[in-house]
């Protein structure tokens, strides 16, 4: 992949739609649909069957949408988001003792990633792996015990590290409590020219520190997976880190809502939770409209998470509970609230807002790619040969894109 070319293409594609992907749909109320192509919203709003909505959310659209411009939109998204998968290698065994305390997602990630890391380690004649944010050390122990790779697991959480120490059988993994920071000399002292860093779901700026420290110490290689991109909002130097990105005519900087969308790019709605998620969105949008129109609350109010049981009740009960939680006087009766919610025009507006949200969600993968390509280009600028690969099965592990780099 030509990273600079793809990066520029994604930037050019995203630029005209900034009002859409930079804002949660509720933030655009009272004109939530003005920035969306009307033809697209009208067409997608026709599909109200559960199966169709799930297919739309998964972008499985080509067999039933008709609008040429909407088809072209989804086709271009698909082209720009394409990333090759890692090759099939000798499978990692089902280690029952290792996987005993491990969730299925983590098991899947280790089974896919560990053989690749071992192949990378042997190919580039590495001496050590430094596992960034290793936590309990599931991945580090997998690499040390099965492949006999020299592995150090670094993390700031002493409880997780002690748990890992107690659980490991062969005591092959070295656990070190240290802050992963490119400016931290203690962390830098762990890196040497013959080692690699490994970051599986390095949260927020953690990936940036992994990459920058690795470049500064001129280590042989690294593998990095991004995660929790919304945490990048607190660090102004964590986006557009490459010289190429900084020199773009209009470099894109994602706000909190865009970064959150990039993080959740692959979370897909499944049939089993469709009804609840749909009701949650209908209630959330309706209460925001109520607060805006009837109570003069023009800013979006965070309501936090509510028990799923609350959504089994009427909208009136839901509003009464939420107003109690945010300590706001309520001037409507339960019956008035229920009538407000079931108003046909309001129901239709909310459905179109949900439809527009599907269009917005489709940008998430490209936004994640923009972030990762910037990091890949930064590594190229520092003399590394870089690949961007899809490692995991998306339904199991949604953030499945890994940057692979070694000294050229």
C-alpha positions, 0 to 999 in steps of 0.5 A: 500500500502506498500510505501517502497516496491512501492517506491523501485520498482518505483526507480528500474524501472526508473533508466535504463531510466534516459536519457529519462525522465531527458531530453526533447527530443529536448535536445537530438538532434542531436541524439534524438532517441539513448536512446529509444528502436528502436523497440518501436519508429518504431512501435509507429511511424506507428500510425499517425491518430489523434484518434490513437495518442490521444489513445497512449498519454492516454496510451490506447495501449493494443488493438493495439500495438504488440511489447511484450517488449512495451506491458510489459513496459506499463503493468508495468507502469500501475501496478506501478501507481495504486492507490486506490480511495477515498470512495464515501461519501454523496455528497457535495451540488451544492451551487450556491452562493459558486460556483458563482466565481469558475471554474469547476475544483475547483468546482469538487475538492471541491465536492470530497474533502470536504465530505472526509475532514469532515469525517476525521475531525469527525473521528479523533476528530479534533478542527481546520483545517489550510488550506495551501495556501488557497487563496480566501478560496473557500475550507475553506468556503465550510468546514466552512459553510456547515459542520461548521468546524473551519477553518483558511485560510492562504496565503501570498497574501493579495488581495486574502485574502481580496477578500475572506473576502468580499465574505464570507457570514457567516464570519466563516473562519479566514483569516491570512496572513503568510508565510507557512514555517516550520521554521516560528514561526508565522506559527507554532503558528497556529498549535496545537496537535488537528488540521489538515493541509490541502494543496490542490495543495501546490505549489513546496516546500510548501507541504514540509513545510506543512509536516515538520511543521505538524510533528514538531508540532505533529498535529493529521492529514493532507491531502496534494496534490502536485503541480508545482513540477518544483519549487522543483529545487530551494530547494535541501532539497525538494526531498528524504526527507525521511530517507528511500529515502536518504539511497537508493543505488542510490536515484533519484533526478529529474532535472527541465525537469523531475520535469516539466514532473511529474507536467504535467503527466496527461495533456492529448491531446484532439481531439479539440486541437490536430491539434494546439498542433501537429503543435506547436510541429512540428514548435518547433522541426523544429526551434530547428533543424534549430538553431542547424544545420544552426546557430550553436546554440547548446543549447536549446533556450527558445522561450516563448509562441506564439499566436495560430494565428502564427501557422496558418501561414507557418513555414517561417513566424513562424521562421521570427517572432521568430528570430525577438523576440530573436534578431537573424539575419536570413540568410534564405528566407521564401521560403527556410525555408518552403522548409527546414520544408517540407523536407521528411526526416526532417518530418519523424525525427520530427514525430519519435521525437514526438513518442519518446516523447509519451514514455517519457511522460508515465513516468510522473505519476511514477515520481510524485508517487516517489515524493509523496511516499517519503513524505508518507514514511517521515510521517510514519517515524514520527509516522503517519498512512498514505494513498495515494489516488486518489481523483479527476477525472483525466480529470477534475483535473489531479494532483489528488493524495492526501496524508492522514495522522493521528497520529497512 
